[in-house]
C-alpha cells in the first residue's frame, strides 16, 4: 500500500495522519502546500478541498485524518 498526504505546516491532523501511516508501515509521499506544492495543485488533485490533510491510498482519495483512521483501524 502506498499513500499520498497533501499537508501544510503547523497542521495537527496532518501530523497525526503521518504518524498513523508510519505506525502501519505504509509508505507515503508528503505534498506540503507550504513547501514545493501549491494550493492550486491540491485543488487539481482534490477539487473542492477545503482542508488538509487530503489523503490518497493506492491512488484513491480516502479523505482527511478521520476517514484515514476509520479505514485503517
BATORBA-298761 format. One record per residue (C-alpha): residue in one letter; x, y, z. Coordinates in pm, 1 decimal, always signed. Last residue first. Example, Ala and Ser with C-alpha at 12.3 -4.5 7.8 and 13.67 -1.06 7.14 Angstrom:
<rs>
   r          x          y          z
   s    +1367.0     -106.0     +714.0
   a    +1230.0     -450.0     +780.0
</rs>
This chain:
<rs>
   r          x          y          z
   x     -835.5      +83.7    +1245.7
   x     -705.6     +164.0     +897.5
   x    -1021.3     +289.6     +722.5
   x    -1163.1     +474.9    +1020.3
   x     -825.6     +642.0    +1084.9
   x     -798.2     +750.3     +721.2
   x    -1150.5     +893.8     +729.9
   x    -1072.9    +1092.9    +1045.3
   x     -737.5    +1209.7     +903.1
   x     -886.5    +1350.2     +584.5
   x    -1034.0    +1199.1     +271.3
   x     -972.2     +848.6     +133.2
   x     -899.7     +951.4     -225.1
   x     -791.1     +653.6     -433.3
   x     -444.3     +623.4     -589.1
   x     -326.0     +337.7     -368.0
   x     -430.5     +529.7      -58.4
   x     -487.8     +903.0     -108.0
   x     -503.5    +1150.5     +177.2
   x     -618.7    +1510.5     +190.6
   x     -476.6    +1663.8     +505.0
   x     -577.7    +1932.0     +472.4
   x     -893.2    +2136.5     +443.0
   x    -1129.6    +2291.8     +191.5
   x    -1080.8    +2050.4      -96.1
   x    -1331.5    +2138.6     -370.7
   x    -1141.0    +1962.3     -647.3
   x     -894.4    +1713.8     -495.8
   x     -592.1    +1660.3     -721.2
   x     -635.5    +1985.2     -913.8
   x     -727.4    +2159.5     -587.7
   x     -402.8    +2039.8     -429.6
   x     -208.0    +2167.0     -729.6
   x     -379.0    +2505.6     -692.9
   x     -289.6    +2516.2     -322.0
   x      +71.1    +2490.6     -432.5
   x     +345.0    +2233.4     -383.9
   x     +713.3    +2272.1     -301.5
   x     +685.9    +2379.0      +60.4
   x     +374.9    +2543.9     +204.4
   x     +136.6    +2316.5      +10.4
   x     +315.8    +2009.9     +150.3
   x     +292.8    +1700.8      -66.9
   x     +404.6    +1414.5     +154.4
   x     +472.6    +1083.2      -14.4
   x     +376.2     +781.3     +188.2
   x     +497.0     +433.1     +271.3
   x     +263.3     +241.0     +499.7
   x     +439.6      +77.2     +793.9
   x     +114.7      +84.7     +999.0
   x     +272.3     +309.4    +1265.1
   x     +416.4     +525.8     +985.6
   x      +68.8     +576.3     +835.6
   x      -71.8     +669.5    +1177.1
   x     +212.7     +915.1    +1241.1
   x     +157.1    +1076.6     +900.4
   x     -216.0    +1116.3     +969.5
   x     -149.3    +1259.6    +1316.4
   x      +94.5    +1514.3    +1171.2
   x     -155.8    +1621.6     +905.1
   x     -425.9    +1647.0    +1171.6
   x     -200.3    +1875.5    +1378.6
   x     -132.7    +2114.3    +1088.8
   x     +154.8    +2355.4    +1159.9
   x     +291.7    +2332.9     +803.7
   x      +65.7    +2207.0     +526.9
   x      -47.1    +1868.2     +402.3
   x     -143.2    +1659.0      +99.6
   x      -63.8    +1302.9     +201.8
   x       -1.6    +1047.2      -71.1
   x      -16.9     +682.4      +26.9
   x     +125.1     +349.1      -85.5
   x       +0.0       +0.0       +0.0
</rs>
